[in-house]
């Protein structure tokens, strides 16, 4: 498929794997604690519990969620 072709919905299809990843990530909504993210952590927030991931940014695998007090400690460092 080239960049001029469109899907059934009328939207242009990405032409490379990188473009496809960018297209998906732009529609994926995540909630991140900015103060924790500035400390180099993943900082994704699990909305049902309000817990925050304490692992390094772009870590492999699943998140490790910690409570608000622990997340505050991460943000302070």
DRENDODREN-619761 format. One record per residue: x, y, z of N, C-alpha, C in turn; residue number from 1; residue in one letter. Coordinates in steps of 0.02 Angstrom, whole numbers, plus 50000, padded with zeros to 5 digits. Example, Ala and Ser with C-alpha at 12.3 -4.5 7.8 and 13.67 -1.06 7.14 Angstrom:
2
+-------+-------+-------+-------+-------+-------+-------+-------+-------+------+--------+
!  n.xx !  n.yy !  n.zz ! ca.xx ! ca.yy ! ca.zz !  c.xx !  c.yy !  c.zz ! titi ! marlum !
+-------+-------+-------+-------+-------+-------+-------+-------+-------+------+--------+
! 50660 ! 49716 ! 50390 ! 50615 ! 49775 ! 50390 ! 50660 ! 49835 ! 50390 !    1 !      A !
! 50642 ! 49888 ! 50354 ! 50684 ! 49947 ! 50357 ! 50645 ! 50002 ! 50394 !    2 !      S !
+-------+-------+-------+-------+-------+-------+-------+-------+-------+------+--------+
//
This chain:
77
+-------+-------+-------+-------+-------+-------+-------+-------+-------+------+--------+
!  n.xx !  n.yy !  n.zz ! ca.xx ! ca.yy ! ca.zz !  c.xx !  c.yy !  c.zz ! titi ! marlum !
+-------+-------+-------+-------+-------+-------+-------+-------+-------+------+--------+
! 50041 ! 49941 ! 50000 ! 50000 ! 50000 ! 50000 ! 50044 ! 50062 ! 50000 !    1 !      X !
! 50026 ! 50112 ! 49961 ! 50066 ! 50173 ! 49965 ! 50029 ! 50226 ! 50005 !    2 !      X !
! 50061 ! 50283 ! 50016 ! 50032 ! 50334 ! 50059 ! 49969 ! 50366 ! 50029 !    3 !      X !
! 49955 ! 50353 ! 49965 ! 49896 ! 50382 ! 49933 ! 49834 ! 50338 ! 49943 !    4 !      X !
! 49844 ! 50276 ! 49963 ! 49788 ! 50231 ! 49971 ! 49755 ! 50243 ! 50038 !    5 !      X !
! 49690 ! 50229 ! 50041 ! 49651 ! 50241 ! 50102 ! 49617 ! 50177 ! 50125 !    6 !      X !
! 49603 ! 50175 ! 50189 ! 49566 ! 50118 ! 50216 ! 49492 ! 50126 ! 50201 !    7 !      X !
! 49453 ! 50077 ! 50221 ! 49381 ! 50080 ! 50211 ! 49350 ! 50140 ! 50247 !    8 !      X !
! 49382 ! 50162 ! 50300 ! 49356 ! 50220 ! 50337 ! 49374 ! 50286 ! 50304 !    9 !      X !
! 49417 ! 50283 ! 50253 ! 49437 ! 50344 ! 50218 ! 49501 ! 50374 ! 50244 !   10 !      X !
! 49530 ! 50345 ! 50296 ! 49592 ! 50371 ! 50324 ! 49652 ! 50342 ! 50287 !   11 !      X !
! 49704 ! 50381 ! 50275 ! 49764 ! 50354 ! 50243 ! 49796 ! 50301 ! 50287 !   12 !      X !
! 49822 ! 50249 ! 50256 ! 49856 ! 50196 ! 50293 ! 49930 ! 50214 ! 50300 !   13 !      X !
! 49960 ! 50201 ! 50359 ! 50032 ! 50212 ! 50368 ! 50072 ! 50170 ! 50318 !   14 !      X !
! 50129 ! 50196 ! 50296 ! 50169 ! 50161 ! 50246 ! 50227 ! 50123 ! 50276 !   15 !      X !
! 50242 ! 50132 ! 50339 ! 50298 ! 50096 ! 50369 ! 50279 ! 50075 ! 50440 !   16 !      X !
! 50320 ! 50030 ! 50468 ! 50308 ! 50008 ! 50537 ! 50313 ! 50067 ! 50585 !   17 !      X !
! 50362 ! 50111 ! 50574 ! 50370 ! 50170 ! 50617 ! 50309 ! 50215 ! 50615 !   18 !      X !
! 50283 ! 50227 ! 50554 ! 50224 ! 50269 ! 50548 ! 50164 ! 50235 ! 50581 !   19 !      X !
! 50159 ! 50169 ! 50575 ! 50104 ! 50133 ! 50606 ! 50107 ! 50140 ! 50682 !   20 !      X !
! 50168 ! 50134 ! 50710 ! 50176 ! 50142 ! 50782 ! 50157 ! 50212 ! 50804 !   21 !      X !
! 50179 ! 50263 ! 50767 ! 50161 ! 50331 ! 50784 ! 50086 ! 50342 ! 50780 !   22 !      X !
! 50053 ! 50313 ! 50731 ! 49981 ! 50320 ! 50724 ! 49945 ! 50289 ! 50783 !   23 !      X !
! 49968 ! 50230 ! 50805 ! 49936 ! 50198 ! 50862 ! 49949 ! 50235 ! 50926 !   24 !      X !
! 50011 ! 50258 ! 50937 ! 50027 ! 50292 ! 50999 ! 49991 ! 50359 ! 51005 !   25 !      X !
! 49975 ! 50390 ! 50950 ! 49940 ! 50454 ! 50954 ! 49868 ! 50446 ! 50975 !   26 !      X !
! 49841 ! 50385 ! 50968 ! 49772 ! 50374 ! 50988 ! 49767 ! 50338 ! 51055 !   27 !      X !
! 49824 ! 50316 ! 51082 ! 49825 ! 50281 ! 51146 ! 49829 ! 50332 ! 51202 !   28 !      X !
! 49779 ! 50333 ! 51244 ! 49777 ! 50382 ! 51298 ! 49806 ! 50350 ! 51361 !   29 !      X !
! 49856 ! 50382 ! 51389 ! 49884 ! 50359 ! 51452 ! 49880 ! 50416 ! 51502 !   30 !      X !
! 49878 ! 50397 ! 51565 ! 49878 ! 50447 ! 51618 ! 49944 ! 50440 ! 51655 !   31 !      X !
! 49981 ! 50494 ! 51659 ! 50048 ! 50493 ! 51687 ! 50054 ! 50548 ! 51739 !   32 !      X !
! 50086 ! 50531 ! 51795 ! 50101 ! 50583 ! 51845 ! 50164 ! 50618 ! 51823 !   33 !      X !
! 50157 ! 50680 ! 51804 ! 50214 ! 50718 ! 51778 ! 50270 ! 50725 ! 51828 !   34 !      X !
! 50255 ! 50734 ! 51891 ! 50308 ! 50742 ! 51941 ! 50350 ! 50678 ! 51946 !   35 !      X !
! 50319 ! 50620 ! 51942 ! 50356 ! 50557 ! 51945 ! 50393 ! 50546 ! 51879 !   36 !      X !
! 50363 ! 50564 ! 51823 ! 50395 ! 50557 ! 51758 ! 50458 ! 50599 ! 51753 !   37 !      X !
! 50457 ! 50658 ! 51783 ! 50516 ! 50702 ! 51782 ! 50575 ! 50671 ! 51821 !   38 !      X !
! 50560 ! 50623 ! 51863 ! 50612 ! 50588 ! 51901 ! 50638 ! 50527 ! 51862 !   39 !      X !
! 50618 ! 50520 ! 51798 ! 50642 ! 50465 ! 51756 ! 50605 ! 50400 ! 51764 !   40 !      X !
! 50546 ! 50403 ! 51792 ! 50506 ! 50343 ! 51803 ! 50451 ! 50337 ! 51751 !   41 !      X !
! 50424 ! 50277 ! 51743 ! 50369 ! 50265 ! 51696 ! 50310 ! 50310 ! 51712 !   42 !      X !
! 50287 ! 50310 ! 51774 ! 50236 ! 50355 ! 51801 ! 50166 ! 50344 ! 51773 !   43 !      X !
! 50154 ! 50288 ! 51738 ! 50086 ! 50274 ! 51716 ! 50042 ! 50264 ! 51778 !   44 !      X !
! 49982 ! 50290 ! 51775 ! 49936 ! 50286 ! 51832 ! 49882 ! 50233 ! 51817 !   45 !      X !
! 49872 ! 50187 ! 51863 ! 49818 ! 50138 ! 51859 ! 49755 ! 50173 ! 51885 !   46 !      X !
! 49712 ! 50193 ! 51839 ! 49655 ! 50236 ! 51857 ! 49608 ! 50206 ! 51909 !   47 !      X !
! 49592 ! 50142 ! 51907 ! 49546 ! 50116 ! 51958 ! 49572 ! 50122 ! 52030 !   48 !      X !
! 49638 ! 50119 ! 52038 ! 49666 ! 50120 ! 52106 ! 49704 ! 50184 ! 52122 !   49 !      X !
! 49724 ! 50222 ! 52070 ! 49763 ! 50282 ! 52081 ! 49837 ! 50268 ! 52095 !   50 !      X !
! 49858 ! 50206 ! 52088 ! 49927 ! 50188 ! 52100 ! 49970 ! 50206 ! 52039 !   51 !      X !
! 50035 ! 50218 ! 52050 ! 50081 ! 50242 ! 51998 ! 50138 ! 50193 ! 51988 !   52 !      X !
! 50158 ! 50183 ! 51925 ! 50214 ! 50138 ! 51910 ! 50280 ! 50170 ! 51931 !   53 !      X !
! 50319 ! 50130 ! 51967 ! 50383 ! 50155 ! 51994 ! 50444 ! 50133 ! 51953 !   54 !      X !
! 50433 ! 50095 ! 51900 ! 50489 ! 50070 ! 51860 ! 50519 ! 50125 ! 51816 !   55 !      X !
! 50579 ! 50115 ! 51791 ! 50610 ! 50165 ! 51747 ! 50569 ! 50176 ! 51683 !   56 !      X !
! 50576 ! 50234 ! 51655 ! 50540 ! 50251 ! 51593 ! 50557 ! 50200 ! 51539 !   57 !      X !
! 50509 ! 50181 ! 51498 ! 50515 ! 50133 ! 51443 ! 50539 ! 50064 ! 51466 !   58 !      X !
! 50518 ! 50043 ! 51525 ! 50538 ! 49978 ! 51551 ! 50504 ! 49922 ! 51511 !   59 !      X !
! 50536 ! 49864 ! 51508 ! 50503 ! 49806 ! 51475 ! 50451 ! 49776 ! 51522 !   60 !      X !
! 50402 ! 49744 ! 51494 ! 50354 ! 49707 ! 51534 ! 50302 ! 49751 ! 51568 !   61 !      X !
! 50270 ! 49721 ! 51617 ! 50215 ! 49754 ! 51653 ! 50240 ! 49806 ! 51702 !   62 !      X !
! 50194 ! 49851 ! 51719 ! 50210 ! 49903 ! 51768 ! 50210 ! 49875 ! 51838 !   63 !      X !
! 50246 ! 49909 ! 51882 ! 50247 ! 49894 ! 51954 ! 50216 ! 49954 ! 51989 !   64 !      X !
! 50153 ! 49947 ! 52009 ! 50117 ! 50004 ! 52037 ! 50128 ! 50009 ! 52112 !   65 !      X !
! 50138 ! 50071 ! 52135 ! 50147 ! 50085 ! 52206 ! 50095 ! 50137 ! 52228 !   66 !      X !
! 50084 ! 50141 ! 52292 ! 50036 ! 50187 ! 52319 ! 50059 ! 50260 ! 52315 !   67 !      X !
! 50013 ! 50306 ! 52330 ! 50028 ! 50377 ! 52324 ! 50087 ! 50401 ! 52365 !   68 !      X !
! 50095 ! 50375 ! 52426 ! 50151 ! 50398 ! 52468 ! 50218 ! 50378 ! 52437 !   69 !      X !
! 50223 ! 50315 ! 52413 ! 50284 ! 50293 ! 52380 ! 50297 ! 50332 ! 52316 !   70 !      X !
! 50245 ! 50348 ! 52278 ! 50253 ! 50388 ! 52217 ! 50276 ! 50458 ! 52234 !   71 !      X !
! 50251 ! 50487 ! 52288 ! 50274 ! 50553 ! 52309 ! 50349 ! 50551 ! 52325 !   72 !      X !
! 50372 ! 50497 ! 52357 ! 50443 ! 50490 ! 52372 ! 50485 ! 50485 ! 52309 !   73 !      X !
! 50459 ! 50451 ! 52259 ! 50495 ! 50447 ! 52194 ! 50502 ! 50515 ! 52162 !   74 !      X !
! 50449 ! 50553 ! 52165 ! 50447 ! 50619 ! 52134 ! 50495 ! 50668 ! 52168 !   75 !      X !
! 50506 ! 50658 ! 52232 ! 50549 ! 50703 ! 52271 ! 50623 ! 50691 ! 52256 !   76 !      X !
! 50640 ! 50634 ! 52225 ! 50710 ! 50618 ! 52213 ! 50730 ! 50630 ! 52143 !   77 !      X !
+-------+-------+-------+-------+-------+-------+-------+-------+-------+------+--------+
//
